Structures are given as C-alpha cells and as structure tokens.
C-alpha cells in the first residue's frame, strides 16, 4: 500500500458526516483542551489537550 496517496478524514459517529481534517469542522477551546465538532450535528468528534499551540499543529 502506498501511504503517500492517503488522505486524512474524520467521520462523525453520530450522523456519519465525513470531511478532511482541515475541512469545515467547528473548533472550540476550553481551558485545557481543543474540541472539533461536527458542522452537521454538533457532536464532538475530537478532543485534544492544549499542548498544541496552533490549530495547524493538530492537522499535522
């Protein structure tokens, strides 16, 4: 399998929405973490601790 052609994608387990990691997911931050929410239904898809200082670091 050639991994150079692989694309990152997230799937919402609640409604099945699919988009690339850099797509239209809604990002919010709390005191110690970031959350990516589904733009379709609002469910939290990713929770990441705030050791990343920029959203672009989450994408890499």
JOSUL-V240007 format. One record per helix or strand of 2 or more residues. SS is the DSSP state (H for helix, E for strand). FROM is the first residue (numbers start at 0). LEN is the number of residues. If there is no record, write none. Layout:
ss->SS from->FROM len->LEN
ss->SS from->FROM len->LEN
This chain:
ss->H from->2 len->3
ss->E from->8 len->3
ss->E from->17 len->3
ss->E from->25 len->4
ss->E from->32 len->5
ss->E from->43 len->6
ss->H from->54 len->5
